[in-house]
């Protein structure tokens, strides 16, 4: 018997208690409060009530307020005209089960059936199905997350106990006015026919709500349906993310200027912004031999390449996807190589340089430009480079595109930096009379585009933003 009780406790914990706690506390897979400037969401549960709901609609109309009605299907039976009026007056209809019964006490299949029955009533009255669901008492079971399909679960940010008539209109009004602030999702009740509620409690709600609407109007608030509350919240969150991203990019560009000053990087060409910067330094990697018989060993002088971050930021911001960013970056590399060759040839500080070197995330197509591509040796530098480039991708690229690619590939496949080396003799072949033109490298832009496009399906390729 003790084991049965223990197993029952475990089952209820994972089936009911934990999902409810997580959703209510952390907002997991639910919407409970908006991020708006002057909008408030009014929601009403348990109706429609043939006596109180029409009064509520009249009150909302006087203040040009919109609301969301989470109806109980059994209460909506035979009230087609009332449902139609709610819809035609611009309010949102949501689902509150067919009977007001906790999801903890029903099988997942039963919950789904309750939702479908109620949605059928809404569709017959309005011609549209609802996509919003509020479980009775806000109680969610483990299977609700997967059972809802396209449904959006709506909870609340403010609850007042207005289903009890002894609360009184004045006390309810006082509680409600404390929640007169942007983004609030208020839970009220336009029907008192459910278990535990008082039949005429909505009378107090209507009185308190009128004061609340009047005060809100005076302070410049508007009252919106849950659909608009969600859309406004999405827009404002994107604005905040965009502001954060711009701040990060500004700090990043400031760091670049400091880095260039400290390490005395030189600009390649006269463009604004330029494609490359470089500095002459010593090679610290393993010995590498090239086809022409030359090689680079630890301690040899190299020209270390760095993309100009302003150029990189501009390309990423104006590209539709990371793939498009990669293609445009390769084009910039191709255009800049003749300038780099001419400048290194003329730079006395570059005398004795054996190769140009960079770390990049664009490696498909680079070999056709004359680069040799190598994996980074595992170690602290490789790990720190992956972290840096992962942050860089998140900041620079379109967030949805970044997230889609993360779903297609593992992080190790996606963030896969490579070492690029080009021997100086190969680079100097770019130094032709018309050094500002794109030279014939045997890798025309169309070929590079095809190569990069193919990499979308190739798990070994990372056609993302680069950071030399």
Buried (B, 14 or more C-beta within 10 A) or exposed (E): EEEEEEEEEEEEEEBBBBBBEBBBEEEEBBBBBBBBEBBBBBBBBBBBBEBBBBBBBEBBEEBEBBBBBBBBBBBBEEBEEBBBBBBEEBBBBBBBBBBBBBBBEBEBEBBBBBBEBBBEBBEEBBEEBBBBBBBBBBBBBBBBBEBBEEBBBBBBBBBBEBBBBEBEBEBBBEBBEEBBBBBBBBBBBBBBBBEEBBEEBBBBBBBBBBBBBEBBBEEEBBBBBBBBBBEBBEEBEEEEEEEEBEEBBEEBBEEBEEBBEEEEBBBBBEBEBBBBBBBBEEBEBEEBEBEEEBEBEEEBBBBBBBBBBBBBBEBBBEBEBBBBBBBBBBBBBBBBBBBBBBBBEEBEEBEEBBBBBBBBBBBBBBBBBBBBBBEBEEEEBBEEBBEBBBEBBBBBBBEEBBEEBBEEBEEEBBBBBBBBBBBBBBBEEBBEEEBEEBBEBEBEBEEBBEBBBEBBEEEEBBBBBBBB
